[in-house]
Amino acid sequence: MLRYYLSHVKLIAIKSTVSKQEQLKKESAEKAVEQVESGMILGLGTGSTTIYAIKKIGELWQAGQLTDIICIPTSERTASLAREYGIPLTSLNDHPHIDLTIDGADEVDPQLNLVKGLGGALLREKIIAMSSRIFIAIVDESKLVDRLGTLAPLPVEVTQFASQAHGYWLEQLPCRPELRSKNGSPYITDNENYIIDCHFSDGIDDPVELSTKLHHHPGILDHGLFLNIASEVIVAGQAGIRSMLSLS
């Protein structure tokens, strides 16, 4: 009986922690949506935090408080959720200049550099972020790090062709590459590619140098280092919401 009671208490504590984190995600997302205005072309990110932003935008759209917006999703999952609210969707081909994009992040360093891609949409996310006049990252305070690569692995999107060879090359960085899987098979992105998650034992020493190396290796399509891209990071924590602004 005592063992059951202790297990039950532990379960309640875990649920409470998860609930608090979800609330923080919701708060940061809804704070970012305050910057959305009627008539905007919006980029919609992917991930557990961005879901709250999409839902809020959808609610405002349905209530008539937002009008004449057009949105560009970064994944099929995001597009599906937006359609549930009747949010008008378009493509980057038709609207190459985006007013504002809201997306989550897996890590944020003091210079507002990000690691993204645990949701599997890093390539489309980066294309849309780079096409945006304003890019806002929304996170809870658990995502803040002193050095990128210490909390989360770095996702690298690669071609299916020679994927094992890509892994051998990534080991030399050095890191521990791990092919992402789902239900026992390699995870396939919306672009029909694989993702290799790179684990760094002490974080990433020089993100700029690493980014350059990755971009120059054939077969690597992109990576989750978002450097000097974020205009603002909205952080929700136990002490409230704060905004970190880019100095560039």
N, C-alpha and C positions, 0 to 999 in steps of 0.2 A: 504493500500500500504506500509506504514512504517513497519507494522508487518511482511509483506511478505519479505521486504528488510532485516530486521534484522534476520529473520529465514534463509534467503539465505546466509547471511554473516556467520552466525553460522555454517551452513552446510559446507561452503567452508573451514572454520577454522578446523572443524573436519576432513574433507577429507585430508587437508594439514598435520595434525598431524599424521593420519594413514599412509599417504604416506611416511613421514619422518621415522616413525618407521619401515616400511617395507624396506626402503632403508638401515637402520642400520642393520636389520636382514640379508639382502643380503650381506652387507659388511663383517660382522662377519663370515658368512658361507663361503664366497669365500676366506677369509683369512685362514681359517682352511684347505681348500682344497689345499692350497699351500704345505701342508705337505704330501699330497698323492703322492706316487711314484708308478711307474710301478712295477708289480710283487707282490703287496701287497694283503693281505686278509683284506677286509674292513668291518666294521660294519656300517650299515646305520640306523640312528635314525628315529624318527617319530616326526612330528609337523611342525608348520608353518615356523620356522627358518631353520630346516633341509631340507625342500623342496628345498631351494636355493642351498644347498650343493650338493644334489643329481642331480639337474639340471646341475650344473657346472661340476660335475664328468662325467655326461652323455655327455656333450658337448665335454669335453676333450677326452673321449673314442671314440666318433664318429669321432673326428678330427685326431685320431691316436696319440695323445700326451700322452695318457695313454694306456699301453698295459699290457696284462697278469694279470689284476686285477680280483678278485673274491669277490663278496659282499654278506653279510648276512643281510637281512632286519629284522627290529624289529617289523614290522606289515605287514598286508596284503596290507594296503594303500601304504606303502613304496615300497613293492615288485612290486605293479602295476605300480607306477611311474618309478621305475628303468627299468622295462621291456619296457616301452615306448621309452627309449633311447638305448635299446639293451644291457644293462649292465648285464654281466653274474652273476647269482645268485647261491648260494649254501646254505648249512645248517651248523649249529654248530656241528651236529653229524659227518659230513664229514670233517669239518675243525675246530677242537676245540680250536685252538690257533689263535687269531685275532691280526693282526699287529696294526691296528688303527681303532677306532670307533669315529665318529662325530655325536653328538646329541645335541639337545637343552636342556633348563632347564627353569623351571617356577620361581625358586628363586635361588640365589647364595649368601651365606654369606661370611664374610671375610676369613674364613678358607677353602673356596672352597667346602663346603658342599652344597648339592643341594636338592631342592624339584623338583620332576618330576612326570609326570603322568596325567597332564590335557588333554593330547592327548589320554589317554586311553590305552597306551602300556607299562605301567611301569614294568610289570613282565618280558616281553621279553627284554625290554631295560636294566634292571638290570642284567639279565643273560648274555647278550652280553657284557655289559660294564665290568663285572667282568671277562670275558674271554679275555679281550683286554690288550695288552702290553701298549698301549697308549689310553687314553680316553679323548677326547677334547669336552668340552661343549661350545656351541656358543650361545651368548645372546646379546640383546641390553641393554643399561645401565639401563632401567626401571626395570630389573629383579634383580638388586643388592639390598640386604637388610642387615640390621644389625643383625636381628634375623629371623630364618626360621619360616614360618607359619604366618607371618604378612601381606604378600601381597597375597598369594595364599593359598587355603586349602590344606591339606595333603591327597592325594588320597590313599586309602587302598583297595587292591583287595581281595575280599572274595568269598567263595563258595556261590552258589545260595541257597544251603541247609542252613536253619536257618539264612538267611541273616538279618532278623529282630532282632534276638537274638544277632548277631554281633553288630548291631547298639546300642542295649541296653548296651552292655559291653563297647563300645567305649565312651559312654556318661560319664563314670566314669573317663576318663583320666585326666581332664575333657575337653570335646570339644562338639561342636554341629555337630553330624553326619548327613549327608544328602545323601540318596541313589541317585546316579546319574541316570538321566533319559534321554531318547531321544524319541521324538515324542509321549510323554505320557506313555511310557513303560520303564522299567528299562534298562539302557545301558548295553549291553553285550560285553565283551571283546573278542578278538580273541581266548582266551582260554576258552570261554563259562562261564566266571565268572562275578560277579557284582563288581562295584566300589562304595565305600562309601567315600565321600569327607568330611574330618574332619576339621571344622572351629575352630580355636583357637583365643579367644578374644584378647589375648596379645602376641601371638606368642608361640613358643615351648620353654619351659625353658631349657630342657636337651634333645637334639635330640638322644644322645647315649642311655640314659635310656629308652626313648620312643621306640626306635627301638628294644631294647631287649624285652620290654613288648609285643610289637606287634608280634614279631617273635615267642613268646612262647604261643600265644593264638591259640587254634585249630580253624581251619576254616578261619583264616587269612593267605593268601598265600604269600603276600608280600606288601610292602608299598613304598611310593614315597620318602623316605629319602635315598639319595645317599651320604653316609658318607665316607670320605677319599677314594673316588673312582676316582675323576677327576684328571688327570695329569696336565691339563691346562684348563683355561677358557678364551676364547677370547671375549672381550667386545667391541662392537661398540657404540660410543657415539658422541655427537655433536663436541667434541674436537678431534675425530679421533678414531683409533683402538688401544687398549692396550691388553696385555697378562698378565694374572695372573697365576703364576706357583705354583704347589704344592711343599711344602718343604719336604714332606715325600718321 
